[in-house]
Amino acid sequence: MRALAAAALLTLVAAPAQAGALWRDAQAGETPAQTLQKLTDAKRNPDPSNIKGSAWCEVHIPKVQVAGRDFEVCFYYENSKLVQVTLDLAGQTAPSAAPTAFETLLEDLRRQYGAEDSVDRRSGFVTQHEAKWAKAGRNISLYMMALSGNSDATVNIHYRP
């Protein structure tokens, strides 16, 4: 389900970034080698996943704390150029807990980036929440999807140029 949500939504992490950076010091357009050199906790991903058919998570950070929760960070490259950074809530998130996780992360992102440009909350068999910011050359998205009766929900933060 996480791969489906990542493929369905191209959007990006909650950590302060320098001007021009997508997340931390990672710059759009840089190569995997450049990312690995800048971010000492980053590693080559032994099992790269893809989104949009051509962007691959070649580099990742297995565990990063954001708002008191553990996330995996994936750096997606297309033609060896960084095009997106995605933080995925690590481990399973019960569908009933996903909206609370979304709201906690939303408050954390508001503290960093100010009020979101848009927020959308839809509930039903499929519950989806999304908030978006456009700040300093980055598009930032917080996304949550939970299916009723499913054992796992998706909570992602995305950064892209």
VEXTI-514965 format. One line per 4 residues: number of its first residue (from 1); for each residue y, z, x of N, C-alpha, C. Coordinates in nm, 3 decimals. Example, Ala and Ser with C-alpha at 12.3 -4.5 7.8 and 13.67 -1.06 7.14 Angstrom:
residues 2
1 = -0.569 0.780 1.319 -0.450 0.780 1.230 -0.330 0.780 1.320 | -0.225 0.708 1.285 -0.106 0.714 1.367 0.003 0.787 1.290
//
This chain:
residues 161
1 = -0.119 0.000 0.083 0.000 0.000 0.000 0.125 0.000 0.087 | 0.120 0.069 0.202 0.236 0.072 0.290 0.267 -0.066 0.344 | 0.162 -0.139 0.383 0.185 -0.274 0.434 0.246 -0.362 0.326 | 0.199 -0.346 0.201 0.254 -0.424 0.090 0.402 -0.393 0.071
5 = 0.439 -0.266 0.074 0.579 -0.229 0.057 0.664 -0.281 0.171 | 0.613 -0.272 0.294 0.689 -0.323 0.408 0.704 -0.473 0.400 | 0.599 -0.541 0.355 0.607 -0.687 0.343 0.698 -0.727 0.229 | 0.698 -0.650 0.122 0.779 -0.684 0.005 0.926 -0.653 0.026
9 = 0.956 -0.564 0.116 1.094 -0.521 0.135 1.135 -0.530 0.281 | 1.227 -0.616 0.312 1.280 -0.624 0.448 1.412 -0.551 0.451 | 1.405 -0.433 0.497 1.522 -0.351 0.502 1.512 -0.251 0.618 | 1.581 -0.096 0.685 1.548 -0.019 0.808 1.569 0.136 0.814
13 = 1.623 0.356 0.973 1.581 0.480 1.031 1.697 0.577 1.033 | 1.665 0.693 1.029 1.768 0.794 1.024 1.780 0.864 1.157 | 1.856 0.811 1.245 1.894 0.874 1.372 2.024 0.809 1.413 | 2.113 0.885 1.470 2.239 0.825 1.509 2.216 0.708 1.605
17 = 2.288 0.602 1.584 2.279 0.486 1.671 2.416 0.458 1.729 | 2.416 0.405 1.851 2.542 0.368 1.912 2.590 0.238 1.849 | 2.718 0.207 1.868 2.774 0.085 1.814 2.691 -0.033 1.860 | 2.652 -0.121 1.766 2.573 -0.238 1.798 2.424 -0.213 1.799
21 = 2.382 -0.089 1.798 2.239 -0.057 1.800 2.185 -0.052 1.658 | 2.058 -0.090 1.645 1.991 -0.075 1.515 1.951 0.070 1.494 | 1.881 0.126 1.592 1.835 0.264 1.585 1.826 0.316 1.727 | 1.877 0.436 1.749 1.891 0.491 1.883 1.960 0.385 1.969
25 = 1.901 0.347 2.082 1.963 0.248 2.170 1.906 0.108 2.153 | 1.815 0.089 2.058 1.752 -0.042 2.040 1.850 -0.141 1.978 | 1.869 -0.253 2.046 1.965 -0.355 2.003 1.892 -0.472 1.937 | 1.948 -0.524 1.829 1.894 -0.645 1.768 1.888 -0.755 1.873
29 = 1.779 -0.829 1.877 1.765 -0.940 1.969 1.700 -0.905 2.102 | 1.683 -0.776 2.131 1.621 -0.742 2.259 1.471 -0.767 2.255 | 1.410 -0.773 2.373 1.267 -0.798 2.386 1.189 -0.666 2.379 | 1.058 -0.673 2.356 0.978 -0.550 2.359 0.991 -0.475 2.492
33 = 0.996 -0.546 2.603 1.009 -0.481 2.734 1.141 -0.404 2.743 | 1.247 -0.458 2.689 1.376 -0.389 2.692 1.372 -0.262 2.607 | 1.308 -0.271 2.490 1.296 -0.153 2.404 1.216 -0.044 2.475 | 1.103 -0.082 2.536 1.019 0.015 2.606 1.093 0.079 2.723
37 = 1.177 0.004 2.788 1.254 0.058 2.901 1.358 0.159 2.853 | 1.423 0.133 2.740 1.529 0.220 2.689 1.476 0.346 2.622 | 1.368 0.334 2.550 1.315 0.445 2.469 1.186 0.496 2.531 | 1.195 0.604 2.606 1.081 0.654 2.682 0.966 0.703 2.594
41 = 0.993 0.737 2.468 0.885 0.780 2.380 0.819 0.663 2.307 | 0.869 0.541 2.327 0.812 0.422 2.264 0.692 0.373 2.344 | 0.596 0.311 2.272 0.472 0.261 2.334 0.439 0.125 2.275 | 0.362 0.047 2.349 0.307 -0.076 2.294 0.217 -0.037 2.178
45 = 0.227 -0.109 2.068 0.145 -0.079 1.951 0.007 -0.142 1.970 | -0.100 -0.062 1.973 -0.234 -0.117 1.995 -0.286 -0.195 1.874 | -0.226 -0.174 1.758 -0.271 -0.241 1.635 -0.149 -0.291 1.558 | -0.081 -0.395 1.608 0.044 -0.439 1.545 0.024 -0.494 1.404
49 = 0.111 -0.451 1.314 0.113 -0.504 1.178 0.228 -0.603 1.168 | 0.226 -0.683 1.062 0.337 -0.777 1.050 0.400 -0.769 0.912 | 0.523 -0.818 0.905 0.597 -0.831 0.781 0.654 -0.972 0.776 | 0.673 -1.022 0.659 0.737 -1.152 0.642 0.662 -1.262 0.716
53 = 0.535 -1.237 0.748 0.453 -1.338 0.810 0.475 -1.363 0.957 | 0.594 -1.333 1.011 0.618 -1.369 1.150 0.678 -1.257 1.235 | 0.718 -1.147 1.177 0.772 -1.035 1.254 0.660 -0.931 1.273 | 0.638 -0.893 1.399 0.528 -0.803 1.433 0.578 -0.671 1.491
57 = 0.511 -0.562 1.453 0.541 -0.430 1.509 0.470 -0.419 1.644 | 0.535 -0.471 1.747 0.476 -0.474 1.880 0.496 -0.344 1.957 | 0.601 -0.270 1.921 0.634 -0.143 1.986 0.647 -0.038 1.877 | 0.602 0.084 1.904 0.618 0.191 1.805 0.634 0.326 1.874
61 = 0.683 0.419 1.795 0.687 0.559 1.834 0.602 0.630 1.729 | 0.487 0.686 1.768 0.394 0.742 1.670 0.449 0.855 1.583 | 0.543 0.934 1.639 0.590 1.049 1.561 0.734 1.084 1.598 | 0.822 1.082 1.497 0.962 1.120 1.512 1.000 1.206 1.392
65 = 1.071 1.314 1.416 1.116 1.401 1.306 1.247 1.351 1.249 | 1.252 1.333 1.117 1.373 1.298 1.043 1.379 1.389 0.922 | 1.487 1.464 0.909 1.504 1.556 0.796 1.381 1.644 0.775 | 1.324 1.692 0.886 1.211 1.784 0.878 1.078 1.719 0.844
69 = 1.071 1.585 0.848 0.947 1.514 0.814 0.908 1.424 0.930 | 0.777 1.401 0.946 0.727 1.315 1.052 0.722 1.170 1.007 | 0.778 1.083 1.090 0.778 0.939 1.065 0.717 0.867 1.184 | 0.654 0.752 1.157 0.618 0.657 1.261 0.728 0.553 1.263
73 = 0.773 0.514 1.383 0.877 0.414 1.398 0.812 0.286 1.447 | 0.839 0.175 1.377 0.790 0.044 1.420 0.908 -0.046 1.452 | 0.900 -0.111 1.567 1.001 -0.207 1.610 0.942 -0.346 1.588 | 1.001 -0.422 1.496 0.950 -0.554 1.459 1.023 -0.664 1.536
77 = 0.943 -0.754 1.593 0.995 -0.865 1.674 0.951 -0.997 1.614 | 1.042 -1.091 1.615 1.013 -1.227 1.576 1.054 -1.315 1.694 | 0.960 -1.395 1.744 0.985 -1.476 1.865 1.035 -1.389 1.979 | 0.973 -1.272 1.996 1.005 -1.176 2.102 1.147 -1.120 2.096
81 = 1.211 -1.124 1.978 1.345 -1.068 1.958 1.338 -0.962 1.850 | 1.398 -0.845 1.876 1.397 -0.736 1.778 1.477 -0.775 1.654 | 1.411 -0.768 1.537 1.477 -0.806 1.412 1.484 -0.691 1.311 | 1.404 -0.586 1.332 1.402 -0.476 1.236 1.338 -0.353 1.296
85 = 1.388 -0.236 1.254 1.326 -0.108 1.288 1.292 -0.040 1.155 | 1.166 0.004 1.143 1.122 0.070 1.020 1.064 0.206 1.053 | 1.107 0.306 0.977 1.047 0.438 0.984 0.962 0.456 0.860 | 0.836 0.491 0.882 0.741 0.509 0.773 0.698 0.654 0.771
89 = 0.711 0.719 0.657 0.670 0.859 0.645 0.523 0.869 0.682 | 0.494 0.944 0.788 0.359 0.953 0.842 0.270 1.037 0.751 | 0.144 1.002 0.747 0.049 1.075 0.665 0.063 1.038 0.520 | -0.021 1.095 0.439 -0.018 1.062 0.297 0.089 1.143 0.226
93 = 0.155 1.076 0.133 0.255 1.140 0.048 0.206 1.126 -0.095 | 0.185 1.237 -0.162 0.141 1.231 -0.301 0.251 1.166 -0.386 | 0.212 1.083 -0.485 0.312 1.021 -0.570 0.408 1.122 -0.633 | 0.360 1.241 -0.665 0.448 1.342 -0.725 0.549 1.397 -0.626
97 = 0.520 1.392 -0.496 0.610 1.444 -0.393 0.706 1.338 -0.340 | 0.678 1.212 -0.363 0.760 1.103 -0.307 0.905 1.107 -0.354 | 0.934 1.129 -0.484 1.075 1.135 -0.524 1.153 1.247 -0.455 | 1.090 1.360 -0.432 1.156 1.470 -0.361 1.184 1.431 -0.216
101 = 1.088 1.365 -0.153 1.108 1.317 -0.016 1.225 1.218 -0.012 | 1.230 1.129 -0.110 1.339 1.031 -0.118 1.474 1.103 -0.127 | 1.486 1.201 -0.215 1.613 1.271 -0.234 1.655 1.348 -0.109 | 1.560 1.411 -0.040 1.590 1.482 0.084 1.644 1.386 0.190
105 = 1.577 1.272 0.204 1.621 1.172 0.303 1.754 1.110 0.262 | 1.774 1.091 0.133 1.901 1.035 0.084 2.017 1.126 0.125 | 2.001 1.256 0.108 2.107 1.350 0.148 2.131 1.345 0.299 | 2.024 1.335 0.377 2.037 1.327 0.521 2.113 1.200 0.562
109 = 2.079 1.088 0.503 2.148 0.961 0.533 2.293 0.964 0.487 | 2.321 1.029 0.375 2.460 1.043 0.328 2.543 1.122 0.429 | 2.484 1.226 0.488 2.556 1.303 0.589 2.590 1.216 0.710 | 2.502 1.124 0.744 2.522 1.039 0.861 2.613 0.919 0.834
113 = 2.597 0.856 0.716 2.663 0.728 0.690 2.760 0.729 0.573 | 2.774 0.843 0.507 2.860 0.849 0.390 2.784 0.804 0.265 | 2.857 0.789 0.156 2.795 0.750 0.030 2.730 0.612 0.043 | 2.617 0.598 -0.020 2.546 0.470 -0.017 2.625 0.364 -0.095
117 = 2.605 0.239 -0.059 2.671 0.128 -0.129 2.606 0.103 -0.264 | 2.476 0.131 -0.273 2.406 0.117 -0.401 2.284 0.208 -0.401 | 2.246 0.249 -0.520 2.122 0.325 -0.537 2.059 0.281 -0.669 | 1.929 0.265 -0.667 1.855 0.219 -0.785 1.732 0.307 -0.800
121 = 1.713 0.361 -0.919 1.596 0.445 -0.947 1.526 0.391 -1.072 | 1.399 0.352 -1.055 1.319 0.304 -1.167 1.191 0.385 -1.175 | 1.160 0.429 -1.296 1.041 0.510 -1.316 0.950 0.444 -1.418 | 0.824 0.478 -1.412 0.723 0.424 -1.501 0.590 0.429 -1.431
125 = 0.500 0.334 -1.463 0.372 0.328 -1.394 0.395 0.314 -1.243 | 0.495 0.232 -1.207 0.539 0.221 -1.069 0.679 0.282 -1.061 | 0.694 0.386 -0.980 0.825 0.447 -0.960 0.881 0.394 -0.829 | 1.002 0.339 -0.836 1.067 0.286 -0.716 1.210 0.337 -0.710
129 = 1.248 0.384 -0.592 1.386 0.424 -0.566 1.431 0.351 -0.440 | 1.557 0.308 -0.440 1.611 0.243 -0.321 1.760 0.272 -0.310 | 1.803 0.305 -0.188 1.945 0.324 -0.158 1.978 0.236 -0.039 | 2.101 0.179 -0.039 2.141 0.086 0.067 2.279 0.120 0.121
133 = 2.295 0.098 0.252 2.422 0.110 0.322 2.441 -0.015 0.407 | 2.565 -0.055 0.424 2.600 -0.159 0.523 2.706 -0.095 0.612 | 2.669 -0.060 0.734 2.757 0.013 0.825 2.747 -0.041 0.966 | 2.858 -0.065 1.029 2.868 -0.098 1.172 2.768 -0.206 1.214
137 = 2.761 -0.315 1.138 2.674 -0.426 1.174 2.528 -0.403 1.144 | 2.496 -0.299 1.068 2.357 -0.269 1.031 2.344 -0.261 0.881 | 2.230 -0.303 0.831 2.193 -0.279 0.692 2.085 -0.173 0.694 | 2.109 -0.065 0.621 2.019 0.049 0.619 1.966 0.064 0.478
141 = 1.835 0.080 0.466 1.772 0.098 0.336 1.677 0.216 0.339 | 1.679 0.291 0.233 1.581 0.397 0.209 1.503 0.352 0.087 | 1.371 0.346 0.099 1.287 0.292 -0.008 1.169 0.383 -0.035 | 1.139 0.402 -0.163 1.024 0.482 -0.204 0.953 0.410 -0.317
145 = 0.819 0.404 -0.309 0.739 0.347 -0.417 0.615 0.433 -0.437 | 0.588 0.467 -0.563 0.470 0.545 -0.597 0.406 0.486 -0.723 | 0.275 0.469 -0.720 0.200 0.421 -0.836 0.133 0.539 -0.903 | 0.143 0.546 -1.034 0.077 0.654 -1.109 -0.072 0.649 -1.082
149 = -0.130 0.764 -1.055 -0.273 0.773 -1.034 -0.319 0.734 -0.895 | -0.230 0.683 -0.811 -0.268 0.646 -0.676 -0.260 0.771 -0.588 | -0.337 0.772 -0.480 -0.339 0.890 -0.394 -0.231 0.888 -0.286 | -0.157 0.780 -0.275 -0.062 0.766 -0.166 0.064 0.698 -0.215
153 = 0.176 0.736 -0.160 0.304 0.673 -0.193 0.369 0.625 -0.063 | 0.466 0.537 -0.075 0.535 0.481 0.040 0.678 0.533 0.043 | 0.718 0.581 0.159 0.859 0.620 0.180 0.898 0.562 0.316 | 0.997 0.471 0.316 1.041 0.403 0.438 1.192 0.410 0.452
157 = 1.237 0.405 0.576 1.377 0.384 0.608 1.380 0.261 0.699 | 1.469 0.167 0.672 1.473 0.043 0.749 1.612 0.019 0.805 | 1.619 -0.037 0.924 1.745 -0.084 0.983 1.727 -0.229 1.023 | 1.823 -0.311 0.993 1.823 -0.450 1.038 1.967 -0.496 1.055
161 = 1.984 -0.601 1.135 2.121 -0.649 1.154 2.177 -0.712 1.028
//
